[in-house]
Amino acid sequence: MRAMSGSELSLQALSWRKLYLSRAKLKATSRTSALLSGFAMVAMVEVQLDTSHDYPPGLLIAFSACTTVLVAVHLFALMISTCILPNIEAVSNVHNLNSLRESPHERMHRHVELAWAFSTVIGTLLFLAEVVLLCWVKFLPIRPKNQKNGTISAGVAAAITSTSIMVPFGLIFIVFAVHFYRSLVSHKTDRQFRELEELEDLTRLQNELDQRGETSALHSPTSQ
């Protein structure tokens, strides 16, 4: 009975930990997605294009596409978190062991991870690209009247500077995301191995107790 209660407590603790982790991921996703998508929409609306300047068509297409995909990705992640988070919040606030089965965090684990990846990885990379494109759209028309031909204008220099600063940060972000993901997967694997070992020890202890109980029952005076 002790072994069985210990294994049940371990499984329940694991389920509650998964529940709280899913809730934290969905909360972070909703906050991040609402902030970044709002910024992208404001940047799209507030940017003032110089109609007298001949923008490269590829720059305008890239800026429009990046902004649209950025908003769509974050709104998709926000929709997932908005649909799943209230059900998880309702279960986590009850603190009842029976209500844990009503939480959708186990069945919709892939949806939670998808929203987390869209908001923190894909959405952040698109946001970095959005900043670079916004700098080019904003600073490219800036050109002094008395500038000589063949020289780089102040607007182009500012856009190149922002790009040269943002590209290393984007590479660092990608390296950190890959390293963090590998570390997290390794940590989960080690933790699952430890939990399996604990369950095996508890099962072995339960079997020993059952064998001792059967042996004592055979040697008891009533059995004779």
N, C-alpha and C positions, 0 to 999 in steps of 0.2 A: 504493500500500500504506500509506503514511503517512497519507493522507487517510482511508482506510477504517478504519485502526486508531484514528484520532482520533475518528471518528464513533461507532465501537463503544464506545470508552471513555466518551464523553459519555452515550450511552444507558445504559450500565451504571451510571455514577455517578448518573444520574437515577433509575434503578430502586432502587439502594441507598438513596438519599435518601428515596424514597417508603416503602421498607420501614421505615427507622428512624423516620420520622414516624408511620406507622401504629402501630408498636410503642409509641412514646411516648404517643400518644393513647389507646391501649387501656389502658396502665398507669395513666394519670391517670384514665381513666374508672372502672376497677375500684376504685381507692382512694377516689375521691370518692363513687361510688355506694354502696360498702360503709359509708362513714362516715355519709352523710346518711340512708340507709335505716335504719341502726341507731339513729340518733338519733330518727327519726320513730317507730320501734317502741317505744323506751323512753319517749318522750313520751306515746304512746297508753296504755301499760301503767301508767306511774307517775302520770299525772294523776289526781287525786282529786276527783271530782265531789261537790258538796254536795247531798245528796238533799233537804234541806229548802228549797233555793233553786229557784225556778221559772225554769229556763233558757229562753231563746227557742228554739223548735224549729229555726229556721233556723240558729242558731249551732251547735248540736250536729250537725245534718246537714252543714253546711259543714266543720266540724272533722273529722268522720268521713270524708267524701268526699275532702278534701284529703290526709289522712294515707294513705288507701288508694291514691289515685292516685300520691302521692309515692313510696310504697314500690314500687308496681307499675312505675313508670317507671324507677326506679333499679335494680330487680332485672332488668328487661329489658335495660338497658344493661350490667349486670354479667354477665348470661348471654352476651351477644354477646362481650364482652371475654374471658370465661373460655373460650369455645369457640374463638375465633380466635387469641388471644395465644399459647398453647403452640406452635401451628404456626409462627408468625412467629418466636418465640424459638428454635425448633429450627433454623431457616434462618439467622437472624442470628448465631448462635454458631458456625456452621461456617465462615463466611467463604470460601465457595467460589462461584465465578461460576456454575457449572452448577446449584448448589442454589438459586439465586435464582429459577429458573423454578418450583420446587416451592412457593414461598410463595403463600398465598392472598390476599395484601394487594391485588393488582391486581383479581382477580375479585370480592372482597368489599369493595371500596372503599366502596360505598354503605352497607354494614352498619357499617363502621368510623365513617363520618361520622354515621350515624344514632345509634349509641351515644354518640358524642361530643356530639351536639346534645342528646340526651335527658339526659345526665348534667350537662352544663355550663350549658345554657340553660333547658330546660323544668324539669329537676329543681331547679335553683337558684331559679327563680321560685316553684315550688311550696314550696320550703323557706322562702322569705321569707313567703309566705302562711301557712304552717304556724306560724311564730313569732307572727305577729299573732293568728291564731285561738287559739293556745295561751294567749297573754296574756289574751284576753277570757274564755276558759273558766276560767282560774286566778283572775283578779282580780275578775271580775264579782260573785261572791257576797259579797265583802268589803263590809260596810255597818255602820257604827257603830249601836249600839242607840238612842242619843239623837239621831240625825240628823233634821233637820227635813225635812219633805216639800218636794219641788221643788228640792232642792239635789243636786248631783252627789256621789256617794259617792267614797270614796278608791279603791275598786276600779275604778270606771268611769273615774275620772281617770287611773289608771295604765294602763288599757287604751287610752284615747284617746292618751295620751302615746306609748306604744309604737307605735301605729298611725301617728301623725303623724311619728315618726322613721323608721319602716320604709318608708312610701310614697315619700318622696324618694329613699331608697337604691334602691328598686325601679326608679324612673324612671331614675336614674343608671345602674343596671345595664343596663337595656334600651338606653339611648343608647350606652353603651360597647360592648355586644354588637353592635349594628348597625354602629357605627363600626369596630370591630375586624374584623367580617366583610367590610365593604367594603374596608378596607385590605388584608386578606389576599387577597381576590379580585383586587384591583388588582396586588398583588405577584406573585401566581401568573401573571397574564396577562402582565406585563412580563417575568417570567423565562422564560415559554414563548416569547415573541417573540424574546428574546435567544438562546435555544437553537435556535430555528428559523433565525435568521440565521447562527449558527455552523455548523449543519448545511448550510445553503446554501453558505456559504463553503467548507466542506470538500468538498462535492460539486462545486463549480466547480473547486476545485484538483485534484480527482481527474480530472475531465474534461480539464483542461489537461494533466495528466501523461499521460493515455491518448493524447491527440492528439499530444503530443511523441513518445511511444513509437512510435506508428504512423508518424509522419513520419520518424523516425530509422531505422525498419525498412525503409521504402521506399527511402531513400537509402543504405542499407548496401551494401557490395560483394556480399554474397551474394544480395540481391534482384535486383541487376543481372545 
